[in-house]
Amino acid sequence: MSKSAKDASQMTPEARYDYFVEQAKEHKTLWTLQDNDGCVMLTTDDEDCIPMWPSEEAANSWAVDDWKDCTALSIPLDEWLERWVPGMQDDDLFVAVYPVQDDLGVVIEPYDVEQRLAPKKQQKH
């Protein structure tokens, strides 16, 4: 793991969320994992989540043990904002932002992530 990815994986969930937003804006890409059935899902007590990472390396660090058959999937930021956010909202799916082993990270609604990644301009009345 590169130094930046290793450092980031040691951060608090909130700091990883900030790092995720910063990386996604800079690289215009988000990363998740997929297997033969499609995107992987994580389940908390209350929510079904799709995990998202800031880099291919960070996503691949999760692809071990039960997840070893998964591959990293890059999602262009524009596509994520246009298609994934509405689709996830419709399916009541949450985002697990930058999970690391033993810590799912910040679990948040896709709309809230969208607000961080592409703040809407305030409409003038």
Protein Blocks (a to p, Z undefined) as FASTA:
>chain_A
ZZklmmmmmmcfklmmmmmmmmmmmnopacddddfkbpcddddfkbccddddfbfklmmm
mmgcjlmmpccddddfklmmmmmmmmmmmnopacdehiaehiabjaddfklmmmmmmccd
dddZZ
